[in-house]
Amino acid sequence: DGTLHIQSEPGFNYGIFERSLKNLQPNTTYNLSFDVRVISGSVKPIIGNNSANSDFEKSRVRVYRNSSEEWVHYTDTFTTGDNAATPYSLLILGYKGGAGNYAEAYIDNISIALN
């Protein structure tokens, strides 16, 4: 069905990584959105250039598990810099939330579109 599943080993963070997002223009604002169902820990999207482990705006927020583990819709905007020729990457990281814990989440309908 296209739904992605993240599940880490206890004590580790895992994620989904898309290297080299295509066709992003310099100095342009985009919307990032996806649906997420967090089972354990939290999920944080990171958008970067050169290294998706470093968010170039450092403005993404984590999505935490809600009491009923329901699907929620995440949306945020980001603006590319002067050099969009440098490939941008998207990492959706599942955080374990503590020693010995694990991250688990389902992600669907990932979209990056012009704002």
OpenMM code with the backbone's topology and positions (N, CA, C; nanometers):
from openmm import Vec3, app, unit

residues = "ASP GLY THR LEU HIS ILE GLN SER GLU PRO GLY PHE ASN TYR GLY ILE PHE GLU ARG SER LEU LYS ASN LEU GLN PRO ASN THR THR TYR ASN LEU SER PHE ASP VAL ARG VAL ILE SER GLY SER VAL LYS PRO ILE ILE GLY ASN ASN SER ALA ASN SER ASP PHE GLU LYS SER ARG VAL ARG VAL TYR ARG ASN SER SER GLU GLU TRP VAL HIS TYR THR ASP THR PHE THR THR GLY ASP ASN ALA ALA THR PRO TYR SER LEU LEU ILE LEU GLY TYR LYS GLY GLY ALA GLY ASN TYR ALA GLU ALA TYR ILE ASP ASN ILE SER ILE ALA LEU ASN".split()
positions = [
    Vec3(0.0809, -0.1207, 0.0000),
    Vec3(0.0000, 0.0000, 0.0000),
    Vec3(0.0848, 0.1266, 0.0000),
    Vec3(0.2177, 0.1168, 0.0073),
    Vec3(0.3035, 0.2341, 0.0036),
    Vec3(0.3384, 0.2924, 0.1382),
    Vec3(0.2784, 0.2419, 0.2447),
    Vec3(0.3095, 0.2915, 0.3785),
    Vec3(0.4481, 0.2427, 0.4197),
    Vec3(0.5315, 0.3338, 0.4710),
    Vec3(0.6650, 0.2995, 0.5173),
    Vec3(0.6625, 0.2724, 0.6669),
    Vec3(0.7413, 0.1766, 0.7105),
    Vec3(0.7455, 0.1382, 0.8512),
    Vec3(0.8877, 0.1574, 0.9020),
    Vec3(0.9038, 0.2316, 1.0117),
    Vec3(1.0323, 0.2482, 1.0793),
    Vec3(1.0231, 0.1724, 1.2107),
    Vec3(1.1197, 0.0860, 1.2355),
    Vec3(1.1281, 0.0215, 1.3671),
    Vec3(1.2746, -0.0022, 1.3978),
    Vec3(1.3208, 0.0545, 1.5076),
    Vec3(1.4611, 0.0421, 1.5448),
    Vec3(1.4818, -0.0711, 1.6433),
    Vec3(1.6054, -0.1093, 1.6570),
    Vec3(1.6449, -0.1997, 1.7641),
    Vec3(1.6429, -0.1194, 1.8943),
    Vec3(1.6233, -0.1840, 2.0091),
    Vec3(1.6269, -0.1102, 2.1367),
    Vec3(1.7576, -0.0317, 2.1518),
    Vec3(1.7446, 0.0955, 2.1877),
    Vec3(1.8605, 0.1813, 2.2105),
    Vec3(1.9135, 0.2520, 2.0880),
    Vec3(1.8488, 0.2354, 1.9707),
    Vec3(1.8973, 0.2973, 1.8475),
    Vec3(1.7892, 0.3843, 1.7844),
    Vec3(1.8327, 0.4825, 1.7030),
    Vec3(1.7441, 0.5643, 1.6209),
    Vec3(1.7545, 0.5135, 1.4773),
    Vec3(1.6424, 0.5026, 1.4081),
    Vec3(1.6402, 0.4601, 1.2686),
    Vec3(1.5593, 0.5598, 1.1886),
    Vec3(1.5740, 0.5547, 1.0540),
    Vec3(1.4950, 0.6461, 0.9736),
    Vec3(1.4888, 0.6078, 0.8279),
    Vec3(1.4230, 0.6946, 0.7531),
    Vec3(1.4086, 0.6839, 0.6083),
    Vec3(1.4896, 0.7973, 0.5481),
    Vec3(1.5722, 0.7670, 0.4497),
    Vec3(1.6632, 0.8669, 0.3929),
    Vec3(1.6432, 0.8746, 0.2432),
    Vec3(1.6139, 0.9943, 0.1930),
    Vec3(1.6060, 1.0183, 0.0486),
    Vec3(1.7179, 1.1151, 0.0124),
    Vec3(1.8165, 1.0629, -0.0557),
    Vec3(1.9328, 1.1434, -0.0945),
    Vec3(1.9039, 1.2088, -0.2296),
    Vec3(1.9459, 1.3307, -0.2430),
    Vec3(1.9391, 1.4030, -0.3701),
    Vec3(1.7960, 1.4266, -0.4180),
    Vec3(1.7234, 1.5117, -0.3452),
    Vec3(1.5913, 1.5551, -0.3894),
    Vec3(1.6077, 1.6330, -0.5189),
    Vec3(1.5295, 1.6015, -0.6167),
    Vec3(1.5424, 1.6604, -0.7503),
    Vec3(1.4577, 1.7861, -0.7652),
    Vec3(1.5045, 1.8761, -0.8494),
    Vec3(1.4279, 1.9909, -0.8982),
    Vec3(1.3917, 2.0951, -0.7932),
    Vec3(1.4667, 2.1064, -0.6838),
    Vec3(1.4444, 2.2170, -0.5912),
    Vec3(1.5176, 2.3398, -0.6435),
    Vec3(1.4484, 2.4522, -0.6434),
    Vec3(1.5032, 2.5765, -0.6972),
    Vec3(1.5643, 2.6615, -0.5855),
    Vec3(1.6655, 2.7453, -0.6187),
    Vec3(1.7229, 2.8322, -0.5162),
    Vec3(1.6218, 2.9344, -0.4650),
    Vec3(1.6354, 2.9696, -0.3369),
    Vec3(1.5553, 3.0756, -0.2746),
    Vec3(1.4050, 3.0573, -0.2989),
    Vec3(1.3596, 2.9352, -0.2808),
    Vec3(1.2195, 2.9010, -0.3057),
    Vec3(1.1624, 2.8334, -0.1817),
    Vec3(1.0363, 2.8651, -0.1502),
    Vec3(0.9711, 2.8076, -0.0331),
    Vec3(0.8862, 2.6877, -0.0746),
    Vec3(0.9007, 2.5798, 0.0008),
    Vec3(0.8300, 2.4549, -0.0250),
    Vec3(0.7537, 2.4107, 0.0988),
    Vec3(0.6518, 2.3274, 0.0768),
    Vec3(0.5787, 2.2615, 0.1852),
    Vec3(0.6228, 2.1158, 0.1912),
    Vec3(0.6590, 2.0715, 0.3092),
    Vec3(0.6851, 1.9306, 0.3355),
    Vec3(0.5661, 1.8785, 0.4137),
    Vec3(0.5081, 1.7673, 0.3698),
    Vec3(0.3968, 1.7096, 0.4451),
    Vec3(0.4016, 1.5580, 0.4368),
    Vec3(0.3462, 1.4950, 0.5384),
    Vec3(0.3296, 1.3502, 0.5393),
    Vec3(0.2326, 1.3133, 0.6502),
    Vec3(0.1804, 1.1929, 0.6416),
    Vec3(0.0964, 1.1371, 0.7472),
    Vec3(0.1836, 1.0432, 0.8293),
    Vec3(0.1658, 1.0454, 0.9607),
    Vec3(0.2500, 0.9644, 1.0476),
    Vec3(0.1676, 0.9076, 1.1625),
    Vec3(0.1981, 0.7849, 1.1969),
    Vec3(0.1385, 0.7174, 1.3130),
    Vec3(0.2542, 0.6681, 1.3987),
    Vec3(0.2782, 0.7343, 1.5113),
    Vec3(0.3906, 0.7011, 1.5980),
    Vec3(0.3447, 0.5981, 1.7017),
    Vec3(0.4132, 0.4853, 1.7059),
    Vec3(0.3827, 0.3783, 1.8010),
    Vec3(0.4693, 0.3924, 1.9261),
    Vec3(0.5968, 0.4274, 1.9065),
    Vec3(0.6901, 0.4417, 2.0177),
    Vec3(0.7952, 0.5463, 1.9825),
    Vec3(0.8345, 0.6276, 2.0804),
    Vec3(0.9350, 0.7314, 2.0571),
    Vec3(0.8742, 0.8518, 1.9879),
    Vec3(0.9479, 0.9085, 1.8907),
    Vec3(0.9017, 1.0251, 1.8157),
    Vec3(0.9631, 1.0214, 1.6765),
    Vec3(0.9125, 1.1079, 1.5888),
    Vec3(0.9598, 1.1174, 1.4509),
    Vec3(0.9948, 1.2626, 1.4234),
    Vec3(1.1090, 1.2845, 1.3572),
    Vec3(1.1489, 1.4199, 1.3206),
    Vec3(1.2022, 1.4212, 1.1784),
    Vec3(1.1430, 1.5042, 1.0903),
    Vec3(1.1996, 1.5196, 0.9569),
    Vec3(1.3170, 1.6165, 0.9617),
    Vec3(1.4191, 1.5867, 0.8829),
    Vec3(1.5380, 1.6721, 0.8733),
    Vec3(1.5645, 1.6942, 0.7248),
    Vec3(1.5733, 1.8204, 0.6841),
    Vec3(1.6045, 1.8543, 0.5453),
    Vec3(1.7395, 1.9235, 0.5458),
    Vec3(1.8299, 1.8775, 0.4614),
    Vec3(1.9623, 1.9382, 0.4606),
    Vec3(2.0263, 1.9321, 0.3237),
    Vec3(2.1379, 2.0010, 0.3110),
    Vec3(2.2183, 1.9870, 0.1904),
    Vec3(2.3563, 1.9397, 0.2331),
    Vec3(2.4120, 1.8517, 0.1560),
    Vec3(2.5377, 1.7811, 0.1836),
    Vec3(2.5200, 1.6730, 0.2882),
    Vec3(2.4593, 1.7017, 0.4031),
    Vec3(2.4406, 1.6009, 0.5068),
    Vec3(2.3012, 1.6153, 0.5655),
    Vec3(2.2168, 1.5152, 0.5451),
    Vec3(2.0803, 1.5243, 0.5979),
    Vec3(2.0769, 1.5038, 0.7479),
    Vec3(2.1920, 1.4822, 0.8100),
    Vec3(2.1945, 1.4753, 0.9555),
    Vec3(2.2006, 1.6140, 1.0172),
    Vec3(2.2101, 1.7173, 0.9351),
    Vec3(2.2146, 1.8546, 0.9846),
    Vec3(2.1084, 1.9356, 0.9127),
    Vec3(1.9997, 1.9652, 0.9794),
    Vec3(1.8888, 2.0403, 0.9216),
    Vec3(1.9359, 2.1822, 0.8911),
    Vec3(1.9243, 2.2252, 0.7646),
    Vec3(1.9791, 2.3552, 0.7286),
    Vec3(1.9026, 2.4711, 0.7899),
    Vec3(1.7784, 2.4512, 0.8292),
    Vec3(1.7045, 2.5571, 0.8978),
    Vec3(1.6881, 2.5287, 1.0459),
    Vec3(1.7086, 2.4061, 1.0873),
    Vec3(1.6948, 2.3641, 1.2262),
    Vec3(1.5575, 2.4017, 1.2845),
    Vec3(1.4544, 2.3925, 1.2012),
    Vec3(1.3219, 2.4350, 1.2464),
    Vec3(1.2197, 2.3219, 1.2507),
    Vec3(1.2580, 2.2036, 1.2108),
    Vec3(1.1616, 2.0941, 1.2116),
    Vec3(1.1281, 2.0567, 1.3555),
    Vec3(1.0080, 2.0155, 1.3780),
    Vec3(0.9655, 1.9738, 1.5119),
    Vec3(0.9373, 1.8240, 1.5106),
    Vec3(0.9478, 1.7625, 1.6255),
    Vec3(0.9203, 1.6197, 1.6380),
    Vec3(0.7704, 1.5946, 1.6490),
    Vec3(0.7294, 1.4797, 1.5996),
    Vec3(0.5927, 1.4322, 1.6171),
    Vec3(0.5993, 1.3189, 1.7181),
    Vec3(0.5243, 1.3325, 1.8269),
    Vec3(0.5256, 1.2331, 1.9337),
    Vec3(0.4033, 1.1436, 1.9252),
    Vec3(0.4122, 1.0280, 1.9887),
    Vec3(0.3011, 0.9342, 1.9969),
    Vec3(0.1859, 1.0011, 2.0711),
    Vec3(0.0647, 0.9893, 2.0155),
    Vec3(-0.0514, 1.0376, 2.0895),
    Vec3(-0.1140, 0.9191, 2.1626),
    Vec3(-0.2002, 0.9458, 2.2547),
    Vec3(-0.2510, 0.8409, 2.3444),
    Vec3(-0.3231, 0.7293, 2.2710),
    Vec3(-0.3813, 0.7572, 2.1560),
    Vec3(-0.4553, 0.6541, 2.0840),
    Vec3(-0.3789, 0.6015, 1.9623),
    Vec3(-0.2535, 0.6449, 1.9441),
    Vec3(-0.1696, 0.6020, 1.8321),
    Vec3(-0.2382, 0.6253, 1.6974),
    Vec3(-0.3094, 0.7359, 1.6844),
    Vec3(-0.3794, 0.7680, 1.5606),
    Vec3(-0.2839, 0.8312, 1.4594),
    Vec3(-0.3248, 0.8264, 1.3339),
    Vec3(-0.2527, 0.8960, 1.2277),
    Vec3(-0.2694, 1.0463, 1.2473),
    Vec3(-0.1617, 1.1208, 1.2266),
    Vec3(-0.1682, 1.2670, 1.2269),
    Vec3(-0.1016, 1.3174, 1.0990),
    Vec3(-0.1414, 1.4366, 1.0572),
    Vec3(-0.0851, 1.4981, 0.9370),
    Vec3(0.0200, 1.6001, 0.9792),
    Vec3(0.1426, 1.5834, 0.9314),
    Vec3(0.2518, 1.6760, 0.9594),
    Vec3(0.2678, 1.7666, 0.8385),
    Vec3(0.2847, 1.8970, 0.8627),
    Vec3(0.3154, 1.9893, 0.7547),
    Vec3(0.4053, 2.0995, 0.8070),
    Vec3(0.4981, 2.1421, 0.7232),
    Vec3(0.5914, 2.2484, 0.7585),
    Vec3(0.6427, 2.3092, 0.6286),
    Vec3(0.6957, 2.4292, 0.6359),
    Vec3(0.7547, 2.4930, 0.5189),
    Vec3(0.9051, 2.5066, 0.5395),
    Vec3(0.9778, 2.5113, 0.4285),
    Vec3(1.1205, 2.5385, 0.4323),
    Vec3(1.1575, 2.6160, 0.3064),
    Vec3(1.2644, 2.6928, 0.3145),
    Vec3(1.3120, 2.7734, 0.2028),
    Vec3(1.4539, 2.7330, 0.1694),
    Vec3(1.4775, 2.7049, 0.0428),
    Vec3(1.6113, 2.6686, -0.0016),
    Vec3(1.7013, 2.7913, -0.0009),
    Vec3(1.8301, 2.7679, 0.0034),
    Vec3(1.9277, 2.8761, 0.0015),
    Vec3(1.9650, 2.9170, -0.1398),
    Vec3(2.0724, 2.9939, -0.1496),
    Vec3(2.1187, 3.0444, -0.2783),
    Vec3(2.1656, 2.9333, -0.3715),
    Vec3(2.2137, 2.8230, -0.3150),
    Vec3(2.2736, 2.7186, -0.3961),
    Vec3(2.1893, 2.5917, -0.3923),
    Vec3(2.0786, 2.5924, -0.4632),
    Vec3(1.9951, 2.4722, -0.4680),
    Vec3(2.0562, 2.3669, -0.5596),
    Vec3(2.1648, 2.4016, -0.6295),
    Vec3(2.2331, 2.3018, -0.7116),
    Vec3(2.2967, 2.1950, -0.6233),
    Vec3(2.3313, 2.2324, -0.4995),
    Vec3(2.3793, 2.1331, -0.4045),
    Vec3(2.2618, 2.0432, -0.3693),
    Vec3(2.2762, 1.9132, -0.3867),
    Vec3(2.1603, 1.8257, -0.3608),
    Vec3(2.1103, 1.8354, -0.2171),
    Vec3(1.9796, 1.8467, -0.2040),
    Vec3(1.9148, 1.8427, -0.0735),
    Vec3(1.8744, 1.6990, -0.0443),
    Vec3(1.8683, 1.6652, 0.0825),
    Vec3(1.8282, 1.5324, 0.1259),
    Vec3(1.7183, 1.5450, 0.2305),
    Vec3(1.6363, 1.4418, 0.2399),
    Vec3(1.5313, 1.4349, 0.3412),
    Vec3(1.5544, 1.3094, 0.4248),
    Vec3(1.5595, 1.3279, 0.5557),
    Vec3(1.5698, 1.2173, 0.6495),
    Vec3(1.4502, 1.2279, 0.7434),
    Vec3(1.3727, 1.1228, 0.7540),
    Vec3(1.2659, 1.1167, 0.8537),
    Vec3(1.3144, 1.0175, 0.9579),
    Vec3(1.3528, 1.0711, 1.0724),
    Vec3(1.4221, 0.9936, 1.1739),
    Vec3(1.3284, 0.9554, 1.2871),
    Vec3(1.3305, 0.8297, 1.3249),
    Vec3(1.2585, 0.7824, 1.4416),
    Vec3(1.3505, 0.7861, 1.5620),
    Vec3(1.3139, 0.8648, 1.6635),
    Vec3(1.3934, 0.8763, 1.7865),
    Vec3(1.3409, 0.7779, 1.8904),
    Vec3(1.4311, 0.7112, 1.9580),
    Vec3(1.3951, 0.6060, 2.0538),
    Vec3(1.3346, 0.6590, 2.1824),
    Vec3(1.3731, 0.7784, 2.2247),
    Vec3(1.3130, 0.8385, 2.3432),
    Vec3(1.3690, 0.7907, 2.4753),
    Vec3(1.4862, 0.7300, 2.4781),
    Vec3(1.5474, 0.6900, 2.6047),
    Vec3(1.6272, 0.5612, 2.5909),
    Vec3(1.7206, 0.5410, 2.6811),
    Vec3(1.8057, 0.4223, 2.6772),
    Vec3(1.7222, 0.2949, 2.6845),
    Vec3(1.7498, 0.2012, 2.5941),
    Vec3(1.6796, 0.0742, 2.5936),
    Vec3(1.5452, 0.0769, 2.5237),
    Vec3(1.4951, 0.1954, 2.4903),
    Vec3(1.3675, 0.2072, 2.4198),
    Vec3(1.3899, 0.1927, 2.2698),
    Vec3(1.2829, 0.1895, 2.1946),
    Vec3(1.2937, 0.1789, 2.0493),
    Vec3(1.1990, 0.2794, 1.9841),
    Vec3(1.2247, 0.3073, 1.8565),
    Vec3(1.1377, 0.3944, 1.7778),
    Vec3(1.0573, 0.3076, 1.6821),
    Vec3(0.9290, 0.3389, 1.6717),
    Vec3(0.8457, 0.2705, 1.5729),
    Vec3(0.7402, 0.3671, 1.5226),
    Vec3(0.7261, 0.3735, 1.3900),
    Vec3(0.6277, 0.4626, 1.3297),
    Vec3(0.5934, 0.4140, 1.1895),
    Vec3(0.4771, 0.4550, 1.1426),
    Vec3(0.4329, 0.4327, 1.0056),
    Vec3(0.4210, 0.5687, 0.9390),
    Vec3(0.4668, 0.5788, 0.8134),
    Vec3(0.4678, 0.7065, 0.7416),
    Vec3(0.4082, 0.6840, 0.6032),
    Vec3(0.3253, 0.7783, 0.5588),
    Vec3(0.2604, 0.7658, 0.4293),
    Vec3(0.2423, 0.9052, 0.3694),
    Vec3(0.2222, 0.9089, 0.2394),
    Vec3(0.1863, 1.0316, 0.1651),
    Vec3(0.2889, 1.1427, 0.1820),
    Vec3(0.4169, 1.1106, 0.1681),
    Vec3(0.5228, 1.2115, 0.1778),
    Vec3(0.5165, 1.3002, 0.0535),
    Vec3(0.5202, 1.4321, 0.0768),
    Vec3(0.5107, 1.5269, -0.0343),
    Vec3(0.5980, 1.6491, -0.0084),
    Vec3(0.6667, 1.6938, -0.1131),
    Vec3(0.7351, 1.8238, -0.1119),
    Vec3(0.6819, 1.8997, -0.2321),
    Vec3(0.6172, 2.0135, -0.2072),
    Vec3(0.5525, 2.0906, -0.3147),
    Vec3(0.5783, 2.2390, -0.2943),
    Vec3(0.5690, 2.3144, -0.4005),
    Vec3(0.5838, 2.4609, -0.3899),
    Vec3(0.4813, 2.5166, -0.2930),
    Vec3(0.5247, 2.6153, -0.2168),
    Vec3(0.4362, 2.6803, -0.1203),
    Vec3(0.3440, 2.7770, -0.1932),
] * unit.nanometer
topology = app.Topology()
chain = topology.addChain("A")
for resn in residues:
    res = topology.addResidue(resn, chain)
    for name in ("N", "CA", "C"):
        topology.addAtom(name, app.Element.getBySymbol(name[0]), res)
